[in-house]
Amino acid sequence: MSQGKITVSFEIESDQADWISEQVEQFGLPDESKAMRILLDYALEESDTELIFSGDNTRCRYCG
């Protein structure tokens, strides 16, 4: 049941996309969108946002 889903566009690295696709396959999810919603719901409900977005954790592994 959709509760106000919207379509968004954002950029991720190819290995991040590969990882999402692997999780979809491993857990029998319908698609990558579902995997992203699961990750976001977990972050919203179970994680410490101060820890996730602290200066120590907002680095880019790809920027060097």
C-alpha positions in Angstrom: 0.0 0.0 0.0 1.5 3.3 -1.1 1.5 6.0 1.6 2.6 8.9 -0.5 5.6 7.5 -2.3 7.3 9.9 -4.6 10.0 9.4 -7.2 13.4 10.9 -6.5 16.7 10.9 -8.3 20.1 10.9 -6.8 23.6 9.8 -7.7 25.5 6.9 -6.1 28.7 5.1 -7.0 28.5 2.0 -9.1 29.7 -0.4 -6.4 27.0 1.1 -4.1 24.4 0.3 -6.7 25.8 -3.2 -7.1 25.6 -3.8 -3.4 21.9 -2.7 -3.4 21.2 -5.1 -6.3 22.9 -7.9 -4.4 20.7 -7.3 -1.4 17.6 -7.3 -3.6 18.6 -10.7 -5.0 19.7 -12.2 -1.7 16.6 -11.2 0.2 14.1 -11.7 -2.6 13.0 -8.0 -2.6 10.9 -6.8 -5.5 13.4 -4.1 -6.6 16.1 -1.6 -5.6 13.5 1.0 -4.5 12.3 -1.4 -1.8 15.8 -2.0 -0.6 16.4 1.8 -0.3 13.1 2.2 1.6 14.2 -0.5 4.0 17.5 1.2 4.5 15.9 4.6 5.1 13.3 3.2 7.4 16.0 1.5 9.5 18.0 4.8 9.6 14.9 6.7 10.6 13.8 4.4 13.3 16.8 2.5 14.6 19.9 4.6 14.1 21.5 7.5 15.8 21.4 10.3 13.2 24.1 12.2 15.0 26.4 9.3 14.5 25.5 8.8 10.9 25.9 12.4 9.9 28.7 13.4 12.2 31.8 15.0 10.6 33.7 11.8 11.2 31.2 9.8 9.1 30.3 12.1 6.2 33.5 11.5 4.3 33.5 10.3 0.8 35.3 7.1 0.2 35.7 8.0 -3.5 36.9 11.6 -3.3 40.3 10.7 -2.0 
